[in-house]
Amino acid sequence: TYARMARTGIPTVAIRGTPRTWFDVPACLSRRAAGLPFAASCDYDRAAALPRSAAAAQEAAARGLPVTLIDMNDRICAAARSSPVVNGVVVFTDDNHLTASFSRAQGPVLGARIATAVG
């Protein structure tokens, strides 16, 4: 896909893959809020959520092409152990899709990064 876009001369900016928590975030948060017995922590490990192999595959696909990769994962999961709630906003709708409210909150940062990428 990147090569086809490059052949057309379209400047291409792609967003890196986002973390995957491997559990249903809203269900976890709901269990925790209800104080259910044995409700596990909803925090997750960044290393497991962002496997290096996925980033490497995206880098390999873009290598040698006029493609700029933008990484927003510092906004989603900034620490080795991360919470699925950032600044009071739930990040995930399931185990890996971002909520609309979180995405909107990141709009200014994404916009600035895209502006930098396209010069």
Biopython code that builds the backbone (N, CA, C, O; Angstrom):
import numpy as np
from Bio.PDB.StructureBuilder import StructureBuilder

atoms = [
    (1, "THR", "N", (0.833, -1.198, 0.000)),
    (1, "THR", "CA", (0.000, 0.000, 0.000)),
    (1, "THR", "C", (0.869, 1.250, 0.000)),
    (1, "THR", "O", (0.605, 2.204, -0.732)),
    (2, "TYR", "N", (1.922, 1.233, 0.841)),
    (2, "TYR", "CA", (2.811, 2.396, 0.864)),
    (2, "TYR", "C", (3.452, 2.622, -0.508)),
    (2, "TYR", "O", (3.555, 3.762, -0.959)),
    (3, "ALA", "N", (3.877, 1.557, -1.168)),
    (3, "ALA", "CA", (4.521, 1.679, -2.481)),
    (3, "ALA", "C", (3.546, 2.234, -3.515)),
    (3, "ALA", "O", (3.924, 3.076, -4.329)),
    (4, "ARG", "N", (2.310, 1.778, -3.493)),
    (4, "ARG", "CA", (1.309, 2.301, -4.444)),
    (4, "ARG", "C", (1.085, 3.788, -4.229)),
    (4, "ARG", "O", (0.982, 4.545, -5.194)),
    (5, "MET", "N", (1.008, 4.214, -2.980)),
    (5, "MET", "CA", (0.817, 5.640, -2.695)),
    (5, "MET", "C", (2.047, 6.434, -3.152)),
    (5, "MET", "O", (1.916, 7.516, -3.724)),
    (6, "ALA", "N", (3.226, 5.895, -2.899)),
    (6, "ALA", "CA", (4.456, 6.589, -3.286)),
    (6, "ALA", "C", (4.524, 6.772, -4.799)),
    (6, "ALA", "O", (4.963, 7.819, -5.275)),
    (7, "ARG", "N", (4.091, 5.761, -5.564)),
    (7, "ARG", "CA", (4.118, 5.857, -7.035)),
    (7, "ARG", "C", (3.227, 6.979, -7.549)),
    (7, "ARG", "O", (3.478, 7.521, -8.625)),
    (8, "THR", "N", (2.200, 7.330, -6.803)),
    (8, "THR", "CA", (1.308, 8.405, -7.250)),
    (8, "THR", "C", (1.860, 9.785, -6.920)),
    (8, "THR", "O", (1.347, 10.796, -7.400)),
    (9, "GLY", "N", (2.913, 9.826, -6.095)),
    (9, "GLY", "CA", (3.489, 11.103, -5.698)),
    (9, "GLY", "C", (2.779, 11.752, -4.528)),
    (9, "GLY", "O", (3.047, 12.907, -4.197)),
    (10, "ILE", "N", (1.883, 11.024, -3.905)),
    (10, "ILE", "CA", (1.156, 11.564, -2.758)),
    (10, "ILE", "C", (2.045, 11.480, -1.519)),
    (10, "ILE", "O", (2.499, 10.392, -1.163)),
    (11, "PRO", "N", (2.303, 12.612, -0.858)),
    (11, "PRO", "CA", (3.052, 12.531, 0.400)),
    (11, "PRO", "C", (2.250, 11.672, 1.386)),
    (11, "PRO", "O", (1.064, 11.911, 1.612)),
    (12, "THR", "N", (2.902, 10.694, 1.951)),
    (12, "THR", "CA", (2.195, 9.735, 2.797)),
    (12, "THR", "C", (2.663, 9.833, 4.237)),
    (12, "THR", "O", (3.857, 9.781, 4.531)),
    (13, "VAL", "N", (1.698, 9.975, 5.120)),
    (13, "VAL", "CA", (1.940, 9.981, 6.552)),
    (13, "VAL", "C", (1.093, 8.850, 7.122)),
    (13, "VAL", "O", (-0.118, 8.799, 6.906)),
    (14, "ALA", "N", (1.733, 7.955, 7.844)),
    (14, "ALA", "CA", (1.012, 6.833, 8.456)),
    (14, "ALA", "C", (1.200, 6.884, 9.968)),
    (14, "ALA", "O", (2.269, 7.233, 10.468)),
    (15, "ILE", "N", (0.154, 6.534, 10.668)),
    (15, "ILE", "CA", (0.232, 6.489, 12.125)),
    (15, "ILE", "C", (0.628, 5.078, 12.533)),
    (15, "ILE", "O", (0.044, 4.093, 12.082)),
    (16, "ARG", "N", (1.623, 5.005, 13.387)),
    (16, "ARG", "CA", (2.073, 3.701, 13.880)),
    (16, "ARG", "C", (0.934, 2.978, 14.581)),
    (16, "ARG", "O", (-0.006, 3.600, 15.077)),
    (17, "GLY", "N", (1.033, 1.669, 14.613)),
    (17, "GLY", "CA", (0.051, 0.857, 15.311)),
    (17, "GLY", "C", (-0.042, 1.271, 16.776)),
    (17, "GLY", "O", (0.940, 1.703, 17.378)),
    (18, "THR", "N", (-1.234, 1.130, 17.331)),
    (18, "THR", "CA", (-1.470, 1.514, 18.717)),
    (18, "THR", "C", (-1.394, 0.288, 19.627)),
    (18, "THR", "O", (-1.449, -0.845, 19.149)),
    (19, "PRO", "N", (-1.269, 0.512, 20.928)),
    (19, "PRO", "CA", (-1.158, -0.611, 21.862)),
    (19, "PRO", "C", (-2.392, -1.511, 21.850)),
    (19, "PRO", "O", (-3.495, -1.099, 21.490)),
    (20, "ARG", "N", (-2.162, -2.730, 22.249)),
    (20, "ARG", "CA", (-3.248, -3.702, 22.439)),
    (20, "ARG", "C", (-3.149, -4.197, 23.876)),
    (20, "ARG", "O", (-2.118, -4.731, 24.284)),
    (21, "THR", "N", (-4.210, -4.023, 24.632)),
    (21, "THR", "CA", (-4.172, -4.392, 26.047)),
    (21, "THR", "C", (-4.402, -5.879, 26.281)),
    (21, "THR", "O", (-4.012, -6.407, 27.323)),
    (22, "TRP", "N", (-5.030, -6.564, 25.325)),
    (22, "TRP", "CA", (-5.336, -7.994, 25.416)),
    (22, "TRP", "C", (-6.452, -8.283, 26.414)),
    (22, "TRP", "O", (-6.621, -9.429, 26.831)),
    (23, "PHE", "N", (-7.225, -7.250, 26.808)),
    (23, "PHE", "CA", (-8.428, -7.461, 27.623)),
    (23, "PHE", "C", (-9.413, -6.353, 27.283)),
    (23, "PHE", "O", (-9.025, -5.306, 26.765)),
    (24, "ASP", "N", (-10.669, -6.581, 27.570)),
    (24, "ASP", "CA", (-11.721, -5.608, 27.285)),
    (24, "ASP", "C", (-11.639, -4.502, 28.336)),
    (24, "ASP", "O", (-12.028, -4.703, 29.487)),
    (25, "VAL", "N", (-11.141, -3.357, 27.945)),
    (25, "VAL", "CA", (-10.903, -2.255, 28.882)),
    (25, "VAL", "C", (-12.187, -1.769, 29.565)),
    (25, "VAL", "O", (-12.208, -1.691, 30.793)),
    (26, "PRO", "N", (-13.262, -1.438, 28.829)),
    (26, "PRO", "CA", (-14.467, -0.970, 29.528)),
    (26, "PRO", "C", (-15.001, -1.992, 30.542)),
    (26, "PRO", "O", (-15.440, -1.615, 31.628)),
    (27, "ALA", "N", (-14.964, -3.272, 30.192)),
    (27, "ALA", "CA", (-15.439, -4.304, 31.122)),
    (27, "ALA", "C", (-14.556, -4.338, 32.364)),
    (27, "ALA", "O", (-15.061, -4.466, 33.479)),
    (28, "CYS", "N", (-13.248, -4.225, 32.184)),
    (28, "CYS", "CA", (-12.318, -4.217, 33.316)),
    (28, "CYS", "C", (-12.576, -3.009, 34.211)),
    (28, "CYS", "O", (-12.653, -3.140, 35.433)),
    (29, "LEU", "N", (-12.709, -1.839, 33.603)),
    (29, "LEU", "CA", (-12.950, -0.623, 34.385)),
    (29, "LEU", "C", (-14.283, -0.709, 35.134)),
    (29, "LEU", "O", (-14.394, -0.243, 36.268)),
    (30, "SER", "N", (-15.278, -1.298, 34.503)),
    (30, "SER", "CA", (-16.579, -1.456, 35.136)),
    (30, "SER", "C", (-16.492, -2.392, 36.346)),
    (30, "SER", "O", (-17.055, -2.099, 37.401)),
    (31, "ARG", "N", (-15.792, -3.509, 36.192)),
    (31, "ARG", "CA", (-15.622, -4.444, 37.314)),
    (31, "ARG", "C", (-14.895, -3.773, 38.467)),
    (31, "ARG", "O", (-15.264, -3.949, 39.628)),
    (32, "ARG", "N", (-13.855, -2.997, 38.144)),
    (32, "ARG", "CA", (-13.096, -2.294, 39.186)),
    (32, "ARG", "C", (-13.972, -1.259, 39.889)),
    (32, "ARG", "O", (-13.958, -1.157, 41.116)),
    (33, "ALA", "N", (-14.730, -0.496, 39.110)),
    (33, "ALA", "CA", (-15.582, 0.551, 39.689)),
    (33, "ALA", "C", (-16.675, -0.049, 40.573)),
    (33, "ALA", "O", (-17.082, 0.556, 41.565)),
    (34, "ALA", "N", (-17.143, -1.237, 40.208)),
    (34, "ALA", "CA", (-18.184, -1.905, 40.997)),
    (34, "ALA", "C", (-17.611, -2.575, 42.237)),
    (34, "ALA", "O", (-18.360, -3.039, 43.097)),
    (35, "GLY", "N", (-16.283, -2.627, 42.332)),
    (35, "GLY", "CA", (-15.654, -3.256, 43.483)),
    (35, "GLY", "C", (-15.873, -4.752, 43.543)),
    (35, "GLY", "O", (-15.930, -5.335, 44.625)),
    (36, "LEU", "N", (-15.996, -5.375, 42.379)),
    (36, "LEU", "CA", (-16.231, -6.818, 42.357)),
    (36, "LEU", "C", (-15.028, -7.565, 42.922)),
    (36, "LEU", "O", (-13.884, -7.161, 42.714)),
    (37, "PRO", "N", (-15.289, -8.645, 43.631)),
    (37, "PRO", "CA", (-14.187, -9.438, 44.176)),
    (37, "PRO", "C", (-13.304, -9.950, 43.039)),
    (37, "PRO", "O", (-13.800, -10.344, 41.984)),
    (38, "PHE", "N", (-12.045, -9.940, 43.258)),
    (38, "PHE", "CA", (-11.051, -10.443, 42.299)),
    (38, "PHE", "C", (-10.966, -9.627, 41.012)),
    (38, "PHE", "O", (-10.427, -10.103, 40.012)),
    (39, "ALA", "N", (-11.491, -8.409, 41.026)),
    (39, "ALA", "CA", (-11.373, -7.549, 39.847)),
    (39, "ALA", "C", (-9.905, -7.178, 39.689)),
    (39, "ALA", "O", (-9.304, -6.564, 40.571)),
    (40, "ALA", "N", (-9.348, -7.555, 38.565)),
    (40, "ALA", "CA", (-7.924, -7.330, 38.316)),
    (40, "ALA", "C", (-7.647, -5.870, 37.988)),
    (40, "ALA", "O", (-8.547, -5.118, 37.616)),
    (41, "SER", "N", (-6.402, -5.492, 38.131)),
    (41, "SER", "CA", (-5.970, -4.166, 37.718)),
    (41, "SER", "C", (-6.180, -4.021, 36.217)),
    (41, "SER", "O", (-6.045, -4.989, 35.469)),
    (42, "CYS", "N", (-6.504, -2.832, 35.788)),
    (42, "CYS", "CA", (-6.697, -2.577, 34.362)),
    (42, "CYS", "C", (-5.439, -1.994, 33.714)),
    (42, "CYS", "O", (-5.427, -1.722, 32.514)),
    (43, "ASP", "N", (-4.392, -1.805, 34.501)),
    (43, "ASP", "CA", (-3.132, -1.337, 33.929)),
    (43, "ASP", "C", (-2.543, -2.435, 33.055)),
    (43, "ASP", "O", (-2.860, -3.612, 33.228)),
    (44, "TYR", "N", (-1.685, -2.048, 32.116)),
    (44, "TYR", "CA", (-1.095, -3.020, 31.195)),
    (44, "TYR", "C", (0.368, -2.678, 30.939)),
    (44, "TYR", "O", (0.800, -1.545, 31.148)),
    (45, "ASP", "N", (1.116, -3.667, 30.489)),
    (45, "ASP", "CA", (2.536, -3.495, 30.199)),
    (45, "ASP", "C", (2.733, -2.976, 28.784)),
    (45, "ASP", "O", (2.243, -3.565, 27.820)),
    (46, "ARG", "N", (3.448, -1.877, 28.669)),
    (46, "ARG", "CA", (3.723, -1.281, 27.359)),
    (46, "ARG", "C", (4.438, -2.264, 26.434)),
    (46, "ARG", "O", (4.093, -2.363, 25.257)),
    (47, "ALA", "N", (5.427, -2.990, 26.949)),
    (47, "ALA", "CA", (6.204, -3.909, 26.110)),
    (47, "ALA", "C", (5.316, -4.985, 25.480)),
    (47, "ALA", "O", (5.501, -5.341, 24.316)),
    (48, "ALA", "N", (4.358, -5.499, 26.243)),
    (48, "ALA", "CA", (3.450, -6.512, 25.704)),
    (48, "ALA", "C", (2.408, -5.891, 24.776)),
    (48, "ALA", "O", (1.953, -6.535, 23.832)),
    (49, "ALA", "N", (2.034, -4.651, 25.041)),
    (49, "ALA", "CA", (1.003, -3.977, 24.260)),
    (49, "ALA", "C", (1.523, -3.446, 22.929)),
    (49, "ALA", "O", (0.761, -3.275, 21.978)),
    (50, "LEU", "N", (2.822, -3.188, 22.870)),
    (50, "LEU", "CA", (3.447, -2.665, 21.652)),
    (50, "LEU", "C", (4.607, -3.575, 21.245)),
    (50, "LEU", "O", (5.769, -3.217, 21.439)),
    (51, "PRO", "N", (4.305, -4.734, 20.689)),
    (51, "PRO", "CA", (5.392, -5.650, 20.338)),
    (51, "PRO", "C", (6.332, -5.043, 19.302)),
    (51, "PRO", "O", (5.889, -4.443, 18.322)),
    (52, "ARG", "N", (7.597, -5.201, 19.523)),
    (52, "ARG", "CA", (8.619, -4.647, 18.627)),
    (52, "ARG", "C", (8.459, -5.194, 17.209)),
    (52, "ARG", "O", (8.768, -4.501, 16.239)),
    (53, "SER", "N", (7.986, -6.417, 17.084)),
    (53, "SER", "CA", (7.822, -7.026, 15.758)),
    (53, "SER", "C", (6.816, -6.255, 14.904)),
    (53, "SER", "O", (6.992, -6.144, 13.691)),
    (54, "ALA", "N", (5.779, -5.730, 15.518)),
    (54, "ALA", "CA", (4.782, -4.960, 14.766)),
    (54, "ALA", "C", (5.384, -3.659, 14.248)),
    (54, "ALA", "O", (5.166, -3.284, 13.096)),
    (55, "ALA", "N", (6.142, -2.970, 15.102)),
    (55, "ALA", "CA", (6.797, -1.727, 14.673)),
    (55, "ALA", "C", (7.821, -2.020, 13.577)),
    (55, "ALA", "O", (7.942, -1.264, 12.614)),
    (56, "ALA", "N", (8.549, -3.110, 13.728)),
    (56, "ALA", "CA", (9.557, -3.480, 12.727)),
    (56, "ALA", "C", (8.907, -3.776, 11.378)),
    (56, "ALA", "O", (9.452, -3.412, 10.335)),
    (57, "ALA", "N", (7.760, -4.426, 11.391)),
    (57, "ALA", "CA", (7.061, -4.724, 10.140)),
    (57, "ALA", "C", (6.604, -3.439, 9.449)),
    (57, "ALA", "O", (6.702, -3.321, 8.228)),
    (58, "GLN", "N", (6.108, -2.483, 10.221)),
    (58, "GLN", "CA", (5.675, -1.219, 9.635)),
    (58, "GLN", "C", (6.875, -0.449, 9.088)),
    (58, "GLN", "O", (6.792, 0.145, 8.012)),
    (59, "GLU", "N", (7.981, -0.455, 9.815)),
    (59, "GLU", "CA", (9.198, 0.204, 9.341)),
    (59, "GLU", "C", (9.702, -0.435, 8.056)),
    (59, "GLU", "O", (10.103, 0.268, 7.128)),
    (60, "ALA", "N", (9.683, -1.759, 7.994)),
    (60, "ALA", "CA", (10.142, -2.463, 6.795)),
    (60, "ALA", "C", (9.265, -2.124, 5.592)),
    (60, "ALA", "O", (9.771, -1.959, 4.482)),
    (61, "ALA", "N", (7.961, -2.021, 5.806)),
    (61, "ALA", "CA", (7.050, -1.691, 4.712)),
    (61, "ALA", "C", (7.300, -0.286, 4.171)),
    (61, "ALA", "O", (7.095, -0.036, 2.984)),
    (62, "ALA", "N", (7.737, 0.625, 5.025)),
    (62, "ALA", "CA", (7.963, 2.013, 4.619)),
    (62, "ALA", "C", (9.393, 2.286, 4.155)),
    (62, "ALA", "O", (9.659, 3.324, 3.550)),
    (63, "ARG", "N", (10.310, 1.365, 4.432)),
    (63, "ARG", "CA", (11.735, 1.592, 4.136)),
    (63, "ARG", "C", (11.954, 1.924, 2.662)),
    (63, "ARG", "O", (11.482, 1.220, 1.769)),
    (64, "GLY", "N", (12.682, 3.016, 2.433)),
    (64, "GLY", "CA", (13.030, 3.428, 1.080)),
    (64, "GLY", "C", (11.929, 4.177, 0.354)),
    (64, "GLY", "O", (12.097, 4.575, -0.799)),
    (65, "LEU", "N", (10.812, 4.368, 1.018)),
    (65, "LEU", "CA", (9.685, 5.067, 0.396)),
    (65, "LEU", "C", (9.486, 6.422, 1.069)),
    (65, "LEU", "O", (9.874, 6.608, 2.222)),
    (66, "PRO", "N", (8.886, 7.359, 0.354)),
    (66, "PRO", "CA", (8.621, 8.667, 0.965)),
    (66, "PRO", "C", (7.409, 8.612, 1.906)),
    (66, "PRO", "O", (6.376, 9.237, 1.661)),
    (67, "VAL", "N", (7.572, 7.849, 2.981)),
    (67, "VAL", "CA", (6.515, 7.660, 3.964)),
    (67, "VAL", "C", (7.037, 8.111, 5.315)),
    (67, "VAL", "O", (8.123, 7.713, 5.735)),
    (68, "THR", "N", (6.267, 8.935, 5.988)),
    (68, "THR", "CA", (6.622, 9.374, 7.330)),
    (68, "THR", "C", (5.710, 8.672, 8.312)),
    (68, "THR", "O", (4.487, 8.696, 8.171)),
    (69, "LEU", "N", (6.313, 8.046, 9.305)),
    (69, "LEU", "CA", (5.542, 7.371, 10.339)),
    (69, "LEU", "C", (5.414, 8.294, 11.546)),
    (69, "LEU", "O", (6.406, 8.835, 12.035)),
    (70, "ILE", "N", (4.204, 8.465, 12.011)),
    (70, "ILE", "CA", (3.947, 9.277, 13.199)),
    (70, "ILE", "C", (3.574, 8.342, 14.335)),
    (70, "ILE", "O", (2.694, 7.493, 14.198)),
    (71, "ASP", "N", (4.251, 8.510, 15.444)),
    (71, "ASP", "CA", (4.022, 7.662, 16.607)),
    (71, "ASP", "C", (3.294, 8.466, 17.677)),
    (71, "ASP", "O", (3.838, 9.429, 18.217)),
    (72, "MET", "N", (2.079, 8.071, 17.977)),
    (72, "MET", "CA", (1.278, 8.724, 19.016)),
    (72, "MET", "C", (1.263, 7.909, 20.305)),
    (72, "MET", "O", (0.561, 8.258, 21.254)),
    (73, "ASN", "N", (2.029, 6.835, 20.341)),
    (73, "ASN", "CA", (1.972, 5.935, 21.485)),
    (73, "ASN", "C", (2.495, 6.541, 22.777)),
    (73, "ASN", "O", (2.173, 6.058, 23.863)),
    (74, "ASP", "N", (3.296, 7.590, 22.672)),
    (74, "ASP", "CA", (3.720, 8.278, 23.898)),
    (74, "ASP", "C", (2.540, 8.967, 24.571)),
    (74, "ASP", "O", (2.581, 9.228, 25.774)),
    (75, "ARG", "N", (1.497, 9.263, 23.816)),
    (75, "ARG", "CA", (0.291, 9.885, 24.363)),
    (75, "ARG", "C", (-0.671, 8.832, 24.918)),
    (75, "ARG", "O", (-1.475, 9.127, 25.803)),
    (76, "ILE", "N", (-0.588, 7.621, 24.403)),
    (76, "ILE", "CA", (-1.482, 6.538, 24.801)),
    (76, "ILE", "C", (-0.912, 5.770, 25.995)),
    (76, "ILE", "O", (-1.617, 5.455, 26.953)),
    (77, "CYS", "N", (0.365, 5.486, 25.905)),
    (77, "CYS", "CA", (1.013, 4.638, 26.911)),
    (77, "CYS", "C", (2.429, 5.151, 27.125)),
    (77, "CYS", "O", (3.368, 4.694, 26.473)),
    (78, "ALA", "N", (2.575, 6.087, 28.027)),
    (78, "ALA", "CA", (3.852, 6.775, 28.203)),
    (78, "ALA", "C", (4.834, 6.050, 29.127)),
    (78, "ALA", "O", (6.027, 6.354, 29.112)),
    (79, "ALA", "N", (4.362, 5.113, 29.917)),
    (79, "ALA", "CA", (5.217, 4.469, 30.914)),
    (79, "ALA", "C", (5.303, 2.969, 30.650)),
    (79, "ALA", "O", (4.543, 2.420, 29.852)),
    (80, "ALA", "N", (6.236, 2.321, 31.329)),
    (80, "ALA", "CA", (6.378, 0.866, 31.193)),
    (80, "ALA", "C", (5.098, 0.152, 31.608)),
    (80, "ALA", "O", (4.728, -0.866, 31.023)),
    (81, "ARG", "N", (4.435, 0.682, 32.606)),
    (81, "ARG", "CA", (3.136, 0.166, 33.072)),
    (81, "ARG", "C", (2.144, 1.308, 32.885)),
    (81, "ARG", "O", (2.319, 2.381, 33.461)),
    (82, "SER", "N", (1.108, 1.085, 32.086)),
    (82, "SER", "CA", (0.206, 2.171, 31.711)),
    (82, "SER", "C", (-1.230, 1.911, 32.127)),
    (82, "SER", "O", (-1.670, 0.768, 32.252)),
    (83, "SER", "N", (-1.936, 2.989, 32.334)),
    (83, "SER", "CA", (-3.352, 2.942, 32.668)),
    (83, "SER", "C", (-4.173, 3.151, 31.401)),
    (83, "SER", "O", (-3.757, 3.910, 30.526)),
    (84, "PRO", "N", (-5.328, 2.497, 31.279)),
    (84, "PRO", "CA", (-6.194, 2.730, 30.129)),
    (84, "PRO", "C", (-7.053, 3.988, 30.282)),
    (84, "PRO", "O", (-7.974, 4.218, 29.498)),
    (85, "VAL", "N", (-6.744, 4.796, 31.295)),
    (85, "VAL", "CA", (-7.409, 6.082, 31.502)),
    (85, "VAL", "C", (-6.308, 7.139, 31.565)),
    (85, "VAL", "O", (-5.407, 7.050, 32.399)),
    (86, "VAL", "N", (-6.380, 8.134, 30.690)),
    (86, "VAL", "CA", (-5.378, 9.194, 30.635)),
    (86, "VAL", "C", (-6.075, 10.530, 30.853)),
    (86, "VAL", "O", (-6.994, 10.888, 30.116)),
    (87, "ASN", "N", (-5.635, 11.257, 31.862)),
    (87, "ASN", "CA", (-6.239, 12.554, 32.193)),
    (87, "ASN", "C", (-7.757, 12.460, 32.339)),
    (87, "ASN", "O", (-8.493, 13.345, 31.901)),
    (88, "GLY", "N", (-8.207, 11.376, 32.959)),
    (88, "GLY", "CA", (-9.631, 11.191, 33.208)),
    (88, "GLY", "C", (-10.442, 10.711, 32.020)),
    (88, "GLY", "O", (-11.666, 10.613, 32.106)),
    (89, "VAL", "N", (-9.779, 10.409, 30.914)),
    (89, "VAL", "CA", (-10.471, 9.964, 29.701)),
    (89, "VAL", "C", (-10.121, 8.499, 29.437)),
    (89, "VAL", "O", (-8.947, 8.128, 29.426)),
    (90, "VAL", "N", (-11.149, 7.670, 29.223)),
    (90, "VAL", "CA", (-10.925, 6.259, 28.886)),
    (90, "VAL", "C", (-10.316, 6.205, 27.485)),
    (90, "VAL", "O", (-10.824, 6.826, 26.551)),
    (91, "VAL", "N", (-9.225, 5.458, 27.353)),
    (91, "VAL", "CA", (-8.475, 5.409, 26.098)),
    (91, "VAL", "C", (-9.054, 4.414, 25.093)),
    (91, "VAL", "O", (-9.131, 4.712, 23.901)),
    (92, "PHE", "N", (-9.461, 3.239, 25.566)),
    (92, "PHE", "CA", (-9.855, 2.157, 24.661)),
    (92, "PHE", "C", (-11.341, 1.825, 24.724)),
    (92, "PHE", "O", (-11.953, 1.873, 25.791)),
    (93, "THR", "N", (-11.919, 1.485, 23.562)),
    (93, "THR", "CA", (-13.300, 1.014, 23.501)),
    (93, "THR", "C", (-13.387, -0.492, 23.702)),
    (93, "THR", "O", (-14.452, -1.024, 24.017)),
    (94, "ASP", "N", (-12.279, -1.166, 23.522)),
    (94, "ASP", "CA", (-12.204, -2.615, 23.706)),
    (94, "ASP", "C", (-10.778, -2.942, 24.119)),
    (94, "ASP", "O", (-10.297, -2.402, 25.116)),
    (95, "ASP", "N", (-10.090, -3.802, 23.392)),
    (95, "ASP", "CA", (-8.710, -4.095, 23.775)),
    (95, "ASP", "C", (-7.673, -3.339, 22.949)),
    (95, "ASP", "O", (-6.486, -3.376, 23.271)),
    (96, "ASN", "N", (-8.106, -2.647, 21.881)),
    (96, "ASN", "CA", (-7.118, -1.918, 21.086)),
    (96, "ASN", "C", (-7.652, -0.741, 20.269)),
    (96, "ASN", "O", (-6.861, -0.040, 19.639)),
    (97, "HIS", "N", (-8.946, -0.502, 20.258)),
    (97, "HIS", "CA", (-9.489, 0.633, 19.509)),
    (97, "HIS", "C", (-9.649, 1.830, 20.446)),
    (97, "HIS", "O", (-10.121, 1.698, 21.575)),
    (98, "LEU", "N", (-9.248, 2.991, 19.953)),
    (98, "LEU", "CA", (-9.290, 4.202, 20.770)),
    (98, "LEU", "C", (-10.690, 4.805, 20.809)),
    (98, "LEU", "O", (-11.423, 4.771, 19.820)),
    (99, "THR", "N", (-11.047, 5.356, 21.963)),
    (99, "THR", "CA", (-12.347, 6.023, 22.079)),
    (99, "THR", "C", (-12.331, 7.331, 21.295)),
    (99, "THR", "O", (-11.275, 7.925, 21.074)),
    (100, "ALA", "N", (-13.492, 7.760, 20.888)),
    (100, "ALA", "CA", (-13.608, 9.034, 20.174)),
    (100, "ALA", "C", (-13.179, 10.190, 21.064)),
    (100, "ALA", "O", (-12.517, 11.119, 20.603)),
    (101, "SER", "N", (-13.555, 10.136, 22.342)),
    (101, "SER", "CA", (-13.204, 11.237, 23.246)),
    (101, "SER", "C", (-11.693, 11.334, 23.436)),
    (101, "SER", "O", (-11.147, 12.437, 23.454)),
    (102, "PHE", "N", (-11.012, 10.201, 23.577)),
    (102, "PHE", "CA", (-9.557, 10.236, 23.712)),
    (102, "PHE", "C", (-8.923, 10.729, 22.411)),
    (102, "PHE", "O", (-8.008, 11.553, 22.431)),
    (103, "SER", "N", (-9.412, 10.222, 21.293)),
    (103, "SER", "CA", (-8.860, 10.624, 19.992)),
    (103, "SER", "C", (-9.012, 12.124, 19.768)),
    (103, "SER", "O", (-8.074, 12.786, 19.324)),
    (104, "ARG", "N", (-10.197, 12.664, 20.076)),
    (104, "ARG", "CA", (-10.406, 14.114, 19.929)),
    (104, "ARG", "C", (-9.446, 14.902, 20.813)),
    (104, "ARG", "O", (-8.921, 15.936, 20.399)),
    (105, "ALA", "N", (-9.220, 14.419, 22.017)),
    (105, "ALA", "CA", (-8.314, 15.119, 22.936)),
    (105, "ALA", "C", (-6.885, 15.148, 22.400)),
    (105, "ALA", "O", (-6.116, 16.047, 22.741)),
    (106, "GLN", "N", (-6.529, 14.186, 21.574)),
    (106, "GLN", "CA", (-5.172, 14.128, 21.021)),
    (106, "GLN", "C", (-5.049, 14.874, 19.691)),
    (106, "GLN", "O", (-3.957, 14.967, 19.128)),
    (107, "GLY", "N", (-6.156, 15.398, 19.194)),
    (107, "GLY", "CA", (-6.164, 16.078, 17.901)),
    (107, "GLY", "C", (-5.105, 17.159, 17.737)),
    (107, "GLY", "O", (-4.408, 17.174, 16.722)),
    (108, "PRO", "N", (-4.959, 18.066, 18.703)),
    (108, "PRO", "CA", (-3.940, 19.108, 18.535)),
    (108, "PRO", "C", (-2.510, 18.548, 18.423)),
    (108, "PRO", "O", (-1.701, 19.051, 17.644)),
    (109, "VAL", "N", (-2.217, 17.520, 19.196)),
    (109, "VAL", "CA", (-0.873, 16.918, 19.136)),
    (109, "VAL", "C", (-0.673, 16.222, 17.795)),
    (109, "VAL", "O", (0.370, 16.375, 17.158)),
    (110, "LEU", "N", (-1.673, 15.461, 17.371)),
    (110, "LEU", "CA", (-1.571, 14.792, 16.069)),
    (110, "LEU", "C", (-1.437, 15.828, 14.962)),
    (110, "LEU", "O", (-0.617, 15.663, 14.059)),
    (111, "GLY", "N", (-2.225, 16.885, 15.017)),
    (111, "GLY", "CA", (-2.150, 17.925, 13.998)),
    (111, "GLY", "C", (-0.762, 18.535, 13.911)),
    (111, "GLY", "O", (-0.246, 18.757, 12.816)),
    (112, "ALA", "N", (-0.161, 18.805, 15.053)),
    (112, "ALA", "CA", (1.191, 19.370, 15.067)),
    (112, "ALA", "C", (2.204, 18.387, 14.490)),
    (112, "ALA", "O", (3.121, 18.786, 13.773)),
    (113, "ARG", "N", (2.039, 17.115, 14.797)),
    (113, "ARG", "CA", (2.981, 16.111, 14.290)),
    (113, "ARG", "C", (2.820, 15.916, 12.786)),
    (113, "ARG", "O", (3.804, 15.706, 12.078)),
    (114, "ILE", "N", (1.596, 15.985, 12.302)),
    (114, "ILE", "CA", (1.381, 15.891, 10.853)),
    (114, "ILE", "C", (1.985, 17.122, 10.169)),
    (114, "ILE", "O", (2.639, 16.991, 9.134)),
    (115, "ALA", "N", (1.774, 18.301, 10.729)),
    (115, "ALA", "CA", (2.340, 19.521, 10.139)),
    (115, "ALA", "C", (3.856, 19.435, 10.052)),
    (115, "ALA", "O", (4.450, 19.840, 9.052)),
    (116, "THR", "N", (4.478, 18.912, 11.093)),
    (116, "THR", "CA", (5.935, 18.735, 11.071)),
    (116, "THR", "C", (6.344, 17.729, 9.999)),
    (116, "THR", "O", (7.331, 17.934, 9.292)),
    (117, "ALA", "N", (5.583, 16.644, 9.883)),
    (117, "ALA", "CA", (5.909, 15.590, 8.918)),
    (117, "ALA", "C", (5.836, 16.043, 7.473)),
    (117, "ALA", "O", (6.644, 15.632, 6.640)),
    (118, "VAL", "N", (4.864, 16.892, 7.180)),
    (118, "VAL", "CA", (4.690, 17.341, 5.783)),
    (118, "VAL", "C", (5.404, 18.656, 5.510)),
    (118, "VAL", "O", (5.377, 19.161, 4.388)),
    (119, "GLY", "N", (6.042, 19.212, 6.538)),
    (119, "GLY", "CA", (6.841, 20.417, 6.349)),
    (119, "GLY", "C", (6.010, 21.635, 6.146)),
    (119, "GLY", "O", (6.549, 22.728, 5.973)),
]
sb = StructureBuilder()
sb.init_structure("model")
sb.init_model(0)
sb.init_chain("A")
sb.init_seg("    ")
for serial, (resi, resn, name, xyz) in enumerate(atoms, 1):
    if name == "N":
        sb.init_residue(resn, " ", resi, " ")
    sb.init_atom(name, np.array(xyz, "f"), 0.0, 1.0, " ", f" {name:<3s}", serial, name[0])
structure = sb.get_structure()
